[in-house]
Amino acid sequence: MRIRVAISGLVQGVAFRHETRKTALSLNLTGWVRNLPDGRVEAVFAGAAESVAAMLRWCKRGPRLAQVRDVQVREEADTESFDAFEIRY
């Protein structure tokens, strides 16, 4: 399973990308996370459906200092494979 999420709220400057990577790795997910110029965080998660669902639940609350307002989710086809989970700049 693979999803793309766009997370809005207070999600930049609160270690969101770092904690997203840490959580994704603990769930054996691959993909990436990055900050967007408009203040949102965007990520792609690929892996087992249960792990992707757990990651999505985490994204809805984020790390301790984050204030998540909204999470937009879009399922995607597995057209690109990832070797790991990375932070993109």
Buried (B, 14 or more C-beta within 10 A) or exposed (E): BBBBBBBBBBBBEBBBBEBBBEBBEEBEBBBBBBBEEEEBBBBBBBBEEEBBBBBBEBBEEBBEEBEBEEBEBEEEEEEEEBEEBBEEE
